[in-house]
Amino acid sequence: MSNAYEDAVKSMPRELYQRMVDAVSTGRWPDGRTLTEAQRKETMDAVLLWGEFHLPPEERVGFIDKGEKAGDTCDDPVPLKWQ
C-alpha cells in the first residue's frame, strides 16, 4: 500500500467515512447507484484503514468483543453424547 493512498485515507473526513460505511452495508452509493464488486472491495479496504487511523478498536468495523476470562483455566471439556 502506497504512502499516498494511506495519506489520502487518513485525511478523509469522518462524514465521507460514514457514507462509505453506509455504502458498503447497503450495497449502494448515497445517490442510489449500486456498488460494483470492485468498488465494494476498495471501499471496505478504505473503511478498515480509516478506522485503524482514527478509531479505538472497539469502535471499528468488524470488532468482536471477546470479553475476558473469569479465571486462568478453562472448563474441562465435556464429550458429546450421540443418540
MOPAC internal coordinates of N, CA, C and O (Angstrom, degrees):
PM7 1SCF
backbone

  N    0.0000 0     0.00 0     0.00 0    0    0    0
  C    1.4324 1     0.00 0     0.00 0    1    0    0
  C    1.5318 1   107.96 1     0.00 0    2    1    0
  O    1.2310 1   120.77 1   -47.30 1    3    2    1
  N    1.3160 1   116.14 1   132.70 1    3    2    1
  C    1.4579 1   119.77 1  -175.64 1    5    3    2
  C    1.5276 1   111.10 1   -79.75 1    6    5    3
  O    1.2310 1   121.44 1   -24.11 1    7    6    5
  N    1.3172 1   114.84 1   155.89 1    7    6    5
  C    1.4623 1   120.18 1   177.41 1    9    7    6
  C    1.5200 1   110.93 1   -65.11 1   10    9    7
  O    1.2310 1   120.11 1   145.88 1   11   10    9
  N    1.3373 1   117.40 1   -34.12 1   11   10    9
  C    1.4660 1   120.49 1   179.80 1   13   11   10
  C    1.5347 1   110.10 1   -63.59 1   14   13   11
  O    1.2310 1   120.08 1   138.52 1   15   14   13
  N    1.3289 1   117.44 1   -41.48 1   15   14   13
  C    1.4597 1   121.58 1   178.23 1   17   15   14
  C    1.5272 1   110.17 1   -64.03 1   18   17   15
  O    1.2310 1   120.57 1   133.20 1   19   18   17
  N    1.3289 1   116.51 1   -46.80 1   19   18   17
  C    1.4622 1   120.50 1   179.50 1   21   19   18
  C    1.5240 1   110.77 1   -61.37 1   22   21   19
  O    1.2310 1   120.05 1   138.90 1   23   22   21
  N    1.3410 1   117.51 1   -41.10 1   23   22   21
  C    1.4643 1   121.12 1   178.49 1   25   23   22
  C    1.5249 1   111.14 1   -63.99 1   26   25   23
  O    1.2310 1   120.44 1   139.88 1   27   26   25
  N    1.3237 1   116.77 1   -40.12 1   27   26   25
  C    1.4672 1   120.93 1   179.52 1   29   27   26
  C    1.5272 1   110.56 1   -64.44 1   30   29   27
  O    1.2310 1   120.44 1   136.00 1   31   30   29
  N    1.3183 1   116.77 1   -44.00 1   31   30   29
  C    1.4624 1   120.51 1   179.61 1   33   31   30
  C    1.5266 1   109.88 1   -67.63 1   34   33   31
  O    1.2310 1   120.38 1   138.11 1   35   34   33
  N    1.3178 1   116.87 1   -41.89 1   35   34   33
  C    1.4706 1   120.57 1  -179.46 1   37   35   34
  C    1.5259 1   111.46 1   -61.30 1   38   37   35
  O    1.2310 1   119.86 1   143.89 1   39   38   37
  N    1.3308 1   117.88 1   -36.11 1   39   38   37
  C    1.4604 1   120.83 1  -176.98 1   41   39   38
  C    1.5332 1   113.32 1   -86.91 1   42   41   39
  O    1.2310 1   120.43 1   178.33 1   43   42   41
  N    1.3203 1   116.79 1    -1.67 1   43   42   41
  C    1.4629 1   121.61 1  -179.86 1   45   43   42
  C    1.5259 1   110.05 1   -64.30 1   46   45   43
  O    1.2310 1   119.86 1   -47.61 1   47   46   45
  N    1.3411 1   117.88 1   132.39 1   47   46   45
  C    1.4681 1   119.11 1   178.57 1   49   47   46
  C    1.5290 1   112.15 1   -68.70 1   50   49   47
  O    1.2310 1   120.93 1   -25.36 1   51   50   49
  N    1.3174 1   115.83 1   154.64 1   51   50   49
  C    1.4691 1   121.19 1  -178.48 1   53   51   50
  C    1.5311 1   111.58 1   -58.72 1   54   53   51
  O    1.2310 1   119.82 1   145.18 1   55   54   53
  N    1.3314 1   117.95 1   -34.82 1   55   54   53
  C    1.4689 1   121.05 1  -179.89 1   57   55   54
  C    1.5257 1   110.86 1   -61.82 1   58   57   55
  O    1.2310 1   120.33 1   139.08 1   59   58   57
  N    1.3264 1   116.98 1   -40.92 1   59   58   57
  C    1.4642 1   120.41 1   177.70 1   61   59   58
  C    1.5235 1   110.19 1   -67.34 1   62   61   59
  O    1.2310 1   120.53 1   138.39 1   63   62   61
  N    1.3284 1   116.59 1   -41.61 1   63   62   61
  C    1.4654 1   120.66 1   175.79 1   65   63   62
  C    1.5217 1   110.40 1   -55.47 1   66   65   63
  O    1.2310 1   120.20 1   133.12 1   67   66   65
  N    1.3392 1   117.22 1   -46.88 1   67   66   65
  C    1.4652 1   120.41 1  -177.65 1   69   67   66
  C    1.5261 1   111.10 1   -65.19 1   70   69   67
  O    1.2310 1   119.95 1   141.60 1   71   70   69
  N    1.3447 1   117.69 1   -38.40 1   71   70   69
  C    1.4703 1   119.83 1   177.13 1   73   71   70
  C    1.5217 1   110.68 1   -64.18 1   74   73   71
  O    1.2310 1   120.50 1   144.10 1   75   74   73
  N    1.3338 1   116.65 1   -35.90 1   75   74   73
  C    1.4638 1   120.10 1   178.26 1   77   75   74
  C    1.5308 1   110.93 1   -69.38 1   78   77   75
  O    1.2310 1   120.11 1   139.97 1   79   78   77
  N    1.3303 1   117.40 1   -40.03 1   79   78   77
  C    1.4745 1   120.98 1   175.92 1   81   79   78
  C    1.5262 1   109.41 1   -59.40 1   82   81   79
  O    1.2310 1   120.82 1   133.39 1   83   82   81
  N    1.3334 1   116.04 1   -46.61 1   83   82   81
  C    1.4640 1   120.61 1   179.46 1   85   83   82
  C    1.5262 1   111.28 1   -61.86 1   86   85   83
  O    1.2310 1   120.37 1   139.38 1   87   86   85
  N    1.3362 1   116.89 1   -40.62 1   87   86   85
  C    1.4647 1   120.80 1  -179.67 1   89   87   86
  C    1.5280 1   111.32 1   -63.64 1   90   89   87
  O    1.2310 1   120.66 1   137.06 1   91   90   89
  N    1.3251 1   116.34 1   -42.94 1   91   90   89
  C    1.4661 1   119.53 1   179.71 1   93   91   90
  C    1.5305 1   110.17 1   -66.43 1   94   93   91
  O    1.2310 1   120.28 1   139.61 1   95   94   93
  N    1.3242 1   117.06 1   -40.39 1   95   94   93
  C    1.4618 1   119.06 1  -176.52 1   97   95   94
  C    1.5257 1   112.52 1   -73.00 1   98   97   95
  O    1.2310 1   119.76 1   148.59 1   99   98   97
  N    1.3379 1   118.06 1   -31.41 1   99   98   97
  C    1.4713 1   120.33 1  -179.24 1  101   99   98
  C    1.5259 1   112.97 1   -97.44 1  102  101   99
  O    1.2310 1   120.63 1   161.58 1  103  102  101
  N    1.3455 1   116.39 1   -18.42 1  103  102  101
  C    1.4626 1   119.88 1  -176.81 1  105  103  102
  C    1.5180 1   113.17 1    80.20 1  106  105  103
  O    1.2310 1   120.49 1  -167.93 1  107  106  105
  N    1.3341 1   116.66 1    12.07 1  107  106  105
  C    1.4640 1   121.24 1  -178.34 1  109  107  106
  C    1.5303 1   110.15 1  -136.97 1  110  109  107
  O    1.2310 1   121.66 1   -33.73 1  111  110  109
  N    1.3465 1   114.43 1   146.27 1  111  110  109
  C    1.4544 1   120.80 1   172.33 1  113  111  110
  C    1.5253 1   108.27 1   -73.85 1  114  113  111
  O    1.2310 1   119.96 1   -17.06 1  115  114  113
  N    1.3422 1   117.68 1   162.94 1  115  114  113
  C    1.4704 1   119.48 1  -179.98 1  117  115  114
  C    1.5320 1   113.98 1   -55.84 1  118  117  115
  O    1.2310 1   119.99 1   153.77 1  119  118  117
  N    1.3446 1   117.63 1   -26.23 1  119  118  117
  C    1.4698 1   119.42 1   179.51 1  121  119  118
  C    1.5269 1   112.85 1   -86.31 1  122  121  119
  O    1.2310 1   120.19 1  -176.37 1  123  122  121
  N    1.3391 1   117.24 1     3.63 1  123  122  121
  C    1.4581 1   121.17 1   175.54 1  125  123  122
  C    1.5200 1   115.61 1    98.66 1  126  125  123
  O    1.2310 1   120.25 1   167.68 1  127  126  125
  N    1.3383 1   117.13 1   -12.32 1  127  126  125
  C    1.4689 1   118.87 1   178.96 1  129  127  126
  C    1.5301 1   109.97 1   -68.20 1  130  129  127
  O    1.2310 1   121.06 1   -34.20 1  131  130  129
  N    1.3242 1   115.58 1   145.80 1  131  130  129
  C    1.4571 1   121.67 1   179.65 1  133  131  130
  C    1.5230 1   110.36 1   -79.20 1  134  133  131
  O    1.2310 1   120.56 1   -42.05 1  135  134  133
  N    1.3373 1   116.53 1   137.95 1  135  134  133
  C    1.4587 1   121.09 1   174.68 1  137  135  134
  C    1.5176 1   109.09 1   -72.56 1  138  137  135
  O    1.2310 1   120.56 1   -41.67 1  139  138  137
  N    1.3257 1   116.53 1   138.33 1  139  138  137
  C    1.4552 1   119.69 1   170.99 1  141  139  138
  C    1.5267 1   107.58 1   -76.76 1  142  141  139
  O    1.2310 1   120.31 1   -12.94 1  143  142  141
  N    1.2972 1   117.00 1   167.06 1  143  142  141
  C    1.4627 1   120.27 1   179.17 1  145  143  142
  C    1.5290 1   110.14 1   -61.70 1  146  145  143
  O    1.2310 1   120.05 1   140.63 1  147  146  145
  N    1.3294 1   117.51 1   -39.37 1  147  146  145
  C    1.4701 1   121.07 1   178.66 1  149  147  146
  C    1.5299 1   110.51 1   -65.29 1  150  149  147
  O    1.2310 1   120.10 1   138.18 1  151  150  149
  N    1.3266 1   117.42 1   -41.82 1  151  150  149
  C    1.4644 1   120.89 1   177.89 1  153  151  150
  C    1.5182 1   111.35 1   -63.89 1  154  153  151
  O    1.2310 1   120.72 1   139.60 1  155  154  153
  N    1.3127 1   116.24 1   -40.40 1  155  154  153
  C    1.4706 1   120.25 1   178.78 1  157  155  154
  C    1.5221 1   110.42 1   -61.31 1  158  157  155
  O    1.2310 1   120.10 1   135.29 1  159  158  157
  N    1.3256 1   117.42 1   -44.71 1  159  158  157
  C    1.4620 1   121.21 1  -179.79 1  161  159  158
  C    1.5224 1   110.82 1   -63.99 1  162  161  159
  O    1.2310 1   120.20 1   130.94 1  163  162  161
  N    1.3286 1   117.22 1   -49.06 1  163  162  161
  C    1.4635 1   120.56 1  -178.44 1  165  163  162
  C    1.5224 1   111.60 1   -64.81 1  166  165  163
  O    1.2310 1   120.28 1   141.05 1  167  166  165
  N    1.3141 1   117.07 1   -38.95 1  167  166  165
  C    1.4543 1   121.01 1   179.03 1  169  167  166
  C    1.5152 1   110.47 1   -66.28 1  170  169  167
  O    1.2310 1   119.87 1   137.09 1  171  170  169
  N    1.3172 1   117.86 1   -42.91 1  171  170  169
  C    1.4629 1   121.13 1   178.02 1  173  171  170
  C    1.5259 1   110.66 1   -62.93 1  174  173  171
  O    1.2310 1   120.16 1   138.80 1  175  174  173
  N    1.3362 1   117.31 1   -41.20 1  175  174  173
  C    1.4644 1   120.01 1   177.55 1  177  175  174
  C    1.5273 1   110.72 1   -59.38 1  178  177  175
  O    1.2310 1   120.27 1   136.73 1  179  178  177
  N    1.3354 1   117.09 1   -43.27 1  179  178  177
  C    1.4621 1   121.10 1   179.70 1  181  179  178
  C    1.5302 1   111.10 1   -66.22 1  182  181  179
  O    1.2310 1   120.47 1   139.35 1  183  182  181
  N    1.3305 1   116.70 1   -40.65 1  183  182  181
  C    1.4698 1   121.19 1   178.67 1  185  183  182
  C    1.5344 1   110.43 1   -61.35 1  186  185  183
  O    1.2310 1   120.46 1   134.46 1  187  186  185
  N    1.3162 1   116.73 1   -45.54 1  187  186  185
  C    1.4627 1   120.29 1  -179.13 1  189  187  186
  C    1.5266 1   111.01 1   -64.88 1  190  189  187
  O    1.2310 1   120.39 1   137.39 1  191  190  189
  N    1.3315 1   116.86 1   -42.61 1  191  190  189
  C    1.4565 1   120.58 1  -179.52 1  193  191  190
  C    1.5280 1   110.89 1   -67.05 1  194  193  191
  O    1.2310 1   119.92 1   137.52 1  195  194  193
  N    1.3321 1   117.76 1   -42.48 1  195  194  193
  C    1.4656 1   121.19 1   178.31 1  197  195  194
  C    1.5295 1   109.52 1   -58.86 1  198  197  195
  O    1.2310 1   120.42 1   137.74 1  199  198  197
  N    1.3203 1   116.81 1   -42.26 1  199  198  197
  C    1.4576 1   120.87 1   178.93 1  201  199  198
  C    1.5199 1   112.63 1   -61.35 1  202  201  199
  O    1.2310 1   120.68 1   141.33 1  203  202  201
  N    1.3336 1   116.30 1   -38.67 1  203  202  201
  C    1.4688 1   119.63 1   178.35 1  205  203  202
  C    1.5235 1   111.22 1   -62.85 1  206  205  203
  O    1.2310 1   120.48 1   144.53 1  207  206  205
  N    1.3354 1   116.69 1   -35.47 1  207  206  205
  C    1.4632 1   120.93 1  -179.36 1  209  207  206
  C    1.5216 1   112.98 1   -77.00 1  210  209  207
  O    1.2310 1   119.49 1   145.03 1  211  210  209
  N    1.3259 1   118.57 1   -34.97 1  211  210  209
  C    1.4594 1   121.08 1  -166.05 1  213  211  210
  C    1.5268 1   116.71 1  -119.79 1  214  213  211
  O    1.2310 1   119.16 1   167.91 1  215  214  213
  N    1.3066 1   119.21 1   -12.09 1  215  214  213
  C    1.4629 1   120.09 1  -172.95 1  217  215  214
  C    1.5228 1   111.60 1  -122.67 1  218  217  215
  O    1.2310 1   120.28 1   -33.53 1  219  218  217
  N    1.3260 1   117.06 1   146.47 1  219  218  217
  C    1.4619 1   118.75 1   171.77 1  221  219  218
  C    1.5339 1   108.76 1   -69.03 1  222  221  219
  O    1.2310 1   119.91 1   -24.28 1  223  222  221
  N    1.2993 1   117.78 1   155.72 1  223  222  221
  C    1.4725 1   120.55 1  -174.62 1  225  223  222
  C    1.5254 1   114.66 1   -50.95 1  226  225  223
  O    1.2310 1   119.74 1   140.61 1  227  226  225
  N    1.3356 1   118.10 1   -39.39 1  227  226  225
  C    1.4633 1   119.81 1  -175.93 1  229  227  226
  C    1.5230 1   113.05 1   -71.37 1  230  229  227
  O    1.2310 1   119.37 1   169.58 1  231  230  229
  N    1.3274 1   118.80 1   -10.42 1  231  230  229
  C    1.4648 1   121.15 1   178.42 1  233  231  230
  C    1.5275 1   113.06 1  -104.46 1  234  233  231
  O    1.2310 1   119.95 1   178.00 1  235  234  233
  N    1.3133 1   117.71 1    -2.00 1  235  234  233
  C    1.4624 1   121.30 1  -177.21 1  237  235  234
  C    1.5181 1   111.90 1   -79.07 1  238  237  235
  O    1.2310 1   121.59 1   -26.54 1  239  238  237
  N    1.3331 1   114.55 1   153.46 1  239  238  237
  C    1.4591 1   120.94 1   175.77 1  241  239  238
  C    1.5295 1   108.37 1   -60.25 1  242  241  239
  O    1.2310 1   120.75 1   -48.57 1  243  242  241
  N    1.3181 1   116.18 1   131.43 1  243  242  241
  C    1.4619 1   120.97 1   176.72 1  245  243  242
  C    1.5148 1   115.07 1    88.23 1  246  245  243
  O    1.2310 1   119.47 1  -178.34 1  247  246  245
  N    1.3342 1   118.61 1     1.66 1  247  246  245
  C    1.4629 1   120.58 1  -179.63 1  249  247  246
  C    1.5226 1   109.98 1   -64.52 1  250  249  247
  O    1.2310 1   121.23 1   -45.06 1  251  250  249
  N    1.3219 1   115.25 1   134.94 1  251  250  249
  C    1.4633 1   121.39 1   175.71 1  253  251  250
  C    1.5197 1   107.32 1  -120.64 1  254  253  251
  O    1.2310 1   120.74 1   -60.38 1  255  254  253
  N    1.3189 1   116.19 1   119.62 1  255  254  253
  C    1.4574 1   121.05 1   178.84 1  257  255  254
  C    1.5224 1   108.65 1   -78.98 1  258  257  255
  O    1.2310 1   120.91 1   -69.37 1  259  258  257
  N    1.3116 1   115.87 1   110.63 1  259  258  257
  C    1.4554 1   120.61 1  -178.33 1  261  259  258
  C    1.5191 1   112.04 1   -91.50 1  262  261  259
  O    1.2310 1   120.51 1   177.51 1  263  262  261
  N    1.3285 1   116.63 1    -2.49 1  263  262  261
  C    1.4550 1   119.93 1   177.82 1  265  263  262
  C    1.5147 1   112.09 1    65.55 1  266  265  263
  O    1.2310 1   121.23 1    15.12 1  267  266  265
  N    1.3125 1   115.26 1  -164.88 1  267  266  265
  C    1.4580 1   121.25 1   179.46 1  269  267  266
  C    1.5216 1   109.50 1  -126.73 1  270  269  267
  O    1.2310 1   121.32 1   -30.89 1  271  270  269
  N    1.3193 1   115.07 1   149.11 1  271  270  269
  C    1.4522 1   119.67 1   175.93 1  273  271  270
  C    1.5174 1   109.62 1   -73.90 1  274  273  271
  O    1.2310 1   120.52 1   -35.22 1  275  274  273
  N    1.3172 1   116.62 1   144.78 1  275  274  273
  C    1.4528 1   121.12 1   179.58 1  277  275  274
  C    1.5288 1   111.53 1   -72.13 1  278  277  275
  O    1.2310 1   120.42 1   148.98 1  279  278  277
  N    1.3062 1   116.80 1   -31.02 1  279  278  277
  C    1.4613 1   120.71 1  -178.00 1  281  279  278
  C    1.5108 1   110.98 1  -144.13 1  282  281  279
  O    1.2310 1   121.20 1    10.97 1  283  282  281
  N    1.3294 1   115.32 1  -169.03 1  283  282  281
  C    1.4551 1   119.74 1  -178.64 1  285  283  282
  C    1.5147 1   113.26 1   -88.71 1  286  285  283
  O    1.2310 1   120.03 1   164.64 1  287  286  285
  N    1.3356 1   117.56 1   -15.36 1  287  286  285
  C    1.4586 1   119.79 1  -177.63 1  289  287  286
  C    1.5250 1   109.99 1  -116.32 1  290  289  287
  O    1.2310 1   121.73 1   -28.15 1  291  290  289
  N    1.2975 1   114.29 1   151.85 1  291  290  289
  C    1.4664 1   120.56 1   176.51 1  293  291  290
  C    1.5221 1   109.25 1   -91.03 1  294  293  291
  O    1.2310 1   120.89 1   -18.50 1  295  294  293
  N    1.3200 1   115.90 1   161.50 1  295  294  293
  C    1.4698 1   120.08 1   175.13 1  297  295  294
  C    1.5223 1   109.30 1   -63.97 1  298  297  295
  O    1.2310 1   121.12 1   -28.36 1  299  298  297
  N    1.3341 1   115.46 1   151.64 1  299  298  297
  C    1.4512 1   119.43 1   175.27 1  301  299  298
  C    1.5184 1   108.99 1   -67.36 1  302  301  299
  O    1.2310 1   119.98 1   -41.91 1  303  302  301
  N    1.3350 1   117.65 1   138.09 1  303  302  301
  C    1.4661 1   119.08 1   179.43 1  305  303  302
  C    1.5279 1   111.57 1   -64.77 1  306  305  303
  O    1.2310 1   121.24 1   -34.65 1  307  306  305
  N    1.2976 1   115.24 1   145.35 1  307  306  305
  C    1.4636 1   121.81 1   178.47 1  309  307  306
  C    1.5164 1   107.33 1  -111.57 1  310  309  307
  O    1.2310 1   119.94 1   -57.11 1  311  310  309
  N    1.3388 1   117.71 1   122.89 1  311  310  309
  C    1.4549 1   118.83 1  -179.78 1  313  311  310
  C    1.5391 1   111.83 1   -65.83 1  314  313  311
  O    1.2310 1   121.15 1   -34.38 1  315  314  313
  N    1.3197 1   115.40 1   145.62 1  315  314  313
  C    1.4632 1   120.19 1   176.05 1  317  315  314
  C    1.5107 1   110.02 1   -74.60 1  318  317  315
  O    1.2310 1   120.38 1   -35.25 1  319  318  317
  N    1.3194 1   116.88 1   144.75 1  319  318  317
  C    1.4610 1   121.25 1   176.78 1  321  319  318
  C    1.5100 1   107.62 1  -110.95 1  322  321  319
  O    1.2310 1   120.21 1   -68.65 1  323  322  321
  N    1.3291 1   117.20 1   111.35 1  323  322  321
  C    1.4635 1   122.21 1   179.08 1  325  323  322
  C    1.5179 1   109.65 1   -84.70 1  326  325  323
  O    1.2310 1   120.81 1   -43.58 1  327  326  325
  N    1.2883 1   116.06 1   136.42 1  327  326  325
  C    1.4610 1   118.93 1   178.98 1  329  327  326
  C    1.4952 1   110.88 1  -114.08 1  330  329  327
  O    1.2310 1   120.10 1   180.00 1  331  330  329

